[in-house]
Structures are given as structure tokens and as C-alpha cells.
């Protein structure tokens, strides 16, 4: 598991463009970490013969991957 989800930036405040960029970079990295954790859990579930649950987790990983691509595209737009 990982630690606290707090970024030190309050999303309710008016964030500068630089702060938004930093937050998005953090969130992308954080989501990638979650996707790796989920994938590892799917492998463990396969080993336990929990194939249907593993398949659902792998579908969730696909959704994380798609969301991460969109976040990466937004970051490229902001950095570009």
C-alpha cells in the first residue's frame, strides 16, 4: 500500500497553472502506481483460481490505462 493521498495542495483553492501542472503530474504517477498494484493483485487472484475476480481487476487496469493516457495528453498540452 501507499501512504496518504494528500498532495499538500487544496483543490478548493484557486491554483496557479504551475500548481495544477504539479498536481496533474502527481495524480498521473499515483494512478500508474495503482494500476501496477491492481495488476499484481489480479495475478495473485489467478493463482488462487479466482479467475472472474481477476478478470474484473484487469478490466479496471484497462480503464486506469485509458484515464492515464488522457491525463498524459492534458499534461502535454499544458507543458507544450
Buried (B, 14 or more C-beta within 10 A) or exposed (E): EEEEEEEEBEEEEEBEEEBBBBBBBEBBEBBBEBBEBBBEBBEEBBEEEBEEBBEEBBEBBEEBEEBBEEBBEBBEEEEE
